[in-house]
Amino acid sequence: MQNPQILSTPPPEPQSAAARPRDHGKVRRTLVFDACEVGVVLRAVLFVETVLGVGAIYGVDTLLDWLARLSLFTGGALPATLAWLIAACSLKTLLQRLSTRGQYAAGVALGALAGLYACAMLALAGVVAHPPWLASSASGALLAAALVAALVLRARGRTPAATTARLVELQSRIRPHFLFNTLNSAIALVRNDPAQAESLLEDLSDLFRHALIEQGEAVTLGEEITLAKRYLHIEQVRFGTRLQVQWDIDPRADGARLPPLLLQPLVENAVKHGVEPSAHGGKLRVQTQQRGSRVLVRITNTLPGDPLRDGTAPQGHGIALANVRARLALLHDVQGEFSAGVQEGLYQVRMVLPAPRPGNGPAPSSTTPRPSTPTAP
């Protein structure tokens, strides 16, 4: 066989002393809060406006007085809030070099400066006769401290969620019956078609290798497509002509980022609920398309029976779909979308991802592409 290490992951080669990075006693810092996401900007503005709205209630008698005071506060606080977000995002690299306490202090200090900026704008507009510099600075620092705390909690929430999602993913991917079915298919092919048996075992090896190695927070859509093709190539051997797969891939969308091992459970669900229960098999279609600043991913499969007549639909527990939805929200926040359901007699999973930035092509995949079996649509 071309690859003798079929079901094992080769250990990493030890680095020589010259090749090892030299830290010279430096401690590697991590960014404890990130203000560069669209969802963060929207929530920060909403939070500040809510605080201003509550504060504007004091000392007013009518709704018009409250709206006038809120408009006055917003005219100074909204530009200051946006200035804080832009500064925190622009200084991201510099903040990462600081310790955790230093990053907290920097965020609060930027908030104090933003408060002074808001007060200066109101003073220049002639709205206030005696600008409350100290109160504005303290208010900005307090609001910034609350924003930093919320961002830190959100960043910390990624770690346990990602760990739990990875464990669920491993359990759903390395299922005993899938392993046994694949090995039985390979055994049946050893004598009649050794080359196909070797190809099947190599695909299985790649799947396990990707499931067991650490891949970081995100991978490219192109890598996930390649891994899904590995899985469907294995299932194609098991189901034969009962499984009909169509790939409609837009190369421009290959660089979009998504959590690792996200696409394979979706195509596995399509095979399990759409093809396996049907005596005549089924059809599966994977489509990617870039539309401006967004990338659309669709996975569509037929359903056994007549779903419009007898209500046939996937009857799983929804763990895989909930897992995918949560991981996508953690990575892309409001920029990512996920939906799943029966439409026009077909089960469709739809995802929306941010498009890759210009000049950032798909990262090189560790999996060598192998021709899949794109049969009938």
C-alpha positions, 0 to 999 in steps of 0.5 A: 500500500502507498501509505502503511500508516493507515489507522495511526497518526505519525508522531511529530518529528522532533525539532533540532535545537537550531530549529526550535524557537528561542523565547529568551525568557519572554512570556507569550501574551494573549489578547483578553478582549477583542473589539474588532467584530461587528457583533461587539460594535452593535452590542457596545453601542446598544449597551451605552445607549441603554445606560444613557437612556436610564440616566436621562430619566433623572430630572425630566418630567415629560417624554419630550424632555427625556428624548431631548436629553437622550439626544444630547447625551447621544451626541457626545457619547456615541462618537466617543464609544465608536472612538473607543472601539476603533482605538481598541481594535487598532491597538490590538497588536500592542495590547496583546504584548501587555499582561492581562492586568495591563490590557484591563488598565489600557481598556479602562484608560481608553474609556476615560479618554473617550469620556473626556472626548465626549465632554469636549464635543459637548463643550465645543457645541456650547451645550454645557456651560461648565463641562463636567470633565471629571465626571465624564472621564469617570463615566467613560472609564466605568463603561469601558470597564464593563465592556472589557469585562463582557468581552473577556467573559465572551472570549473565555466562553469560547474555550469550554464550548469549543472543548465540549463541541470537540468531544461531541464531534469526536463521539459523532465521527468515530462511531463504532458502526461507521468504523465497522461498516467501513472495515467490512466494505474494505474486507469485501474489496480486498480480493475483488478490487484491492486498489479500491480497498486501499483507497477506502482505507486511506480515506478512513485514515485521513478522517481519523487523522483530522479528527484527532489532531489539533487544528486551531479555532478555524480552518478554510471552507476548502479544507472542510470540502476536501474532508467531506469528499473523503467521507462521502467517498467512503460512503459511496463504496458502501451504498454504491449507486444508491448514493448520488452526490453533486458538488457545486463548488465556487472556488472564490469561497474556499478561503472562508473561515469556519470551525474545524470538523463542521461540514462533515457531520452535516453531510453525515446527517444527510446520508444517515437520514436521507439515503440510508433509510430509503430502499432506493437511496437518495441524492445529496448536493453540496453547494458553495457560492460567494455573494459579495461579502458573504459566502453561502453554503447549502447541503441538500438531501432527499428524504425517504417517502413523501415528506409533504404527505406523511411528514417524514423528516430527520428524526435525530436528536438534533445534537449535531445541528445544535453543535454546528449552530453554537460553534458558528455563532462563537466564531462569527457572531452576528456575521454567521447564519445557520438554518435547517429544515424541510423545503419543497420536499428536500431537507436543506442546511444553509450557512452564511459565512463572511467572505474571505478577505482579498488576497487571503486565499485558502490555506494549504490543506494537509489532505491531498485531494482525491477524485471523488465520485460526483454522480447524478445531481 
